[in-house]
Amino acid sequence: MTAAPIDLFSSFIHFDPSGQVRAAQPVFDSERDGWQLMTFHVKTDADVHGDHWEVHSAADELVSCLTGGIRLYFRPEQPGGKEEEIKLTAGTAAIVPRGRWHRIALDGPSDIMSVTLPRGSRLERRAEA
């Protein structure tokens, strides 16, 4: 195998349970086994499905802001509760616990990287969106 550069913004990186690491077309598959690294150029909240909550039932998720600024929101765990907010600036990251509903909002155009097990991931439209 010959090593070659990988454009992280046009590929997802798959870490297969067998130990193989490979670049693939950027398609999110919620039935896929193995960890997945995803990197995105984003300009609007629509680019990060800001009108939806997201959850990953199989694993925690690492969300990293590479450039720009984003806000990571956690859905209240109790009815009537307030959303929790974490502000991420360039070069920072946060860990979203497994099973915790969350969403992203942008402070402006940004580059984001995330790592999670996609199996069992779901989206749910926000009622207040």
C-alpha positions in Angstrom: 0.0 0.0 0.0 1.3 3.4 -0.9 0.6 6.3 1.5 -1.1 9.3 0.0 -2.6 12.5 1.4 -6.3 12.4 2.3 -8.5 15.5 2.0 -10.4 15.3 5.3 -13.1 17.6 4.0 -14.1 15.3 1.1 -13.7 11.9 3.0 -14.8 10.3 6.2 -12.1 8.3 7.9 -13.3 4.8 9.1 -11.6 3.0 12.0 -12.9 -0.5 11.5 -13.1 -3.0 14.4 -10.5 -5.1 12.6 -7.9 -2.4 13.1 -8.0 -1.1 9.5 -8.2 2.6 8.9 -9.5 3.8 5.5 -10.8 6.9 3.8 -14.3 6.6 2.2 -16.9 8.8 0.5 -18.5 11.1 3.1 -21.8 9.3 3.7 -23.1 9.0 7.3 -24.4 5.5 7.9 -26.1 5.0 11.2 -25.8 1.2 10.8 -22.0 1.2 10.4 -19.7 -0.5 12.9 -16.4 1.1 13.8 -15.5 4.7 14.7 -15.8 7.4 12.1 -14.0 10.8 11.9 -15.8 13.5 10.0 -14.6 17.0 9.0 -16.8 19.7 7.6 -16.6 23.3 6.3 -19.8 24.9 7.6 -21.3 28.3 6.8 -24.9 28.3 8.2 -26.8 26.5 11.0 -28.5 24.4 8.2 -25.0 22.9 7.4 -25.0 21.4 10.9 -28.8 20.5 10.9 -29.3 23.1 13.6 -33.1 22.6 13.5 -32.6 19.0 14.9 -31.4 17.4 18.0 -28.9 14.5 17.5 -28.0 11.6 19.7 -25.4 8.8 19.5 -26.5 5.7 21.4 -23.4 3.5 20.8 -20.7 5.9 22.0 -19.6 9.3 23.2 -18.8 11.9 20.5 -15.9 14.2 20.3 -16.9 17.6 18.7 -14.0 19.9 17.8 -13.9 23.4 16.4 -10.9 23.7 14.1 -11.6 27.3 12.8 -14.2 29.8 13.6 -16.6 29.4 16.5 -19.5 27.1 17.4 -21.9 26.6 20.3 -22.7 23.1 21.4 -26.1 22.8 23.1 -27.4 19.9 25.2 -31.1 19.3 25.5 -32.5 19.6 29.0 -32.6 16.2 30.7 -35.8 17.3 32.7 -38.9 18.8 31.1 -38.9 22.5 31.5 -35.2 22.6 32.0 -32.8 25.0 30.3 -30.4 24.0 27.5 -26.7 23.7 28.5 -24.3 25.6 26.3 -20.6 25.0 25.6 -18.8 27.6 23.5 -16.0 26.2 21.3 -13.4 28.4 19.7 -10.7 27.4 17.2 -8.6 24.5 18.6 -11.0 23.4 21.3 -13.2 20.4 21.7 -15.9 18.9 23.9 -17.1 15.4 24.6 -20.8 14.7 24.2 -21.7 11.8 26.5 -23.3 8.7 24.9 -27.1 9.0 24.8 -27.1 12.8 25.3 -29.2 14.8 22.9 -27.3 17.8 21.4 -27.1 20.3 18.6 -24.7 22.8 17.1 -25.1 26.5 16.3 -22.5 28.5 14.5 -21.0 31.9 15.4 -19.9 32.2 11.8 -18.3 30.1 9.1 -16.3 27.3 10.8 -14.5 24.0 10.3 -15.7 21.2 12.5 -14.3 17.7 13.2 -16.2 15.0 15.0 -15.4 11.4 16.0 -18.0 8.8 17.1 -19.5 5.4 16.4 -22.3 6.1 14.0 -24.3 3.0 14.8 -27.7 3.9 16.4 -27.3 7.7 15.8 -30.6 9.6 15.3 -31.9 13.0 14.5 -35.1 14.5 16.0 -36.6 17.8 14.8 -36.5 20.5 17.4 -40.0 21.7 18.4 -38.8 25.2 19.0 -36.8 25.5 15.7 
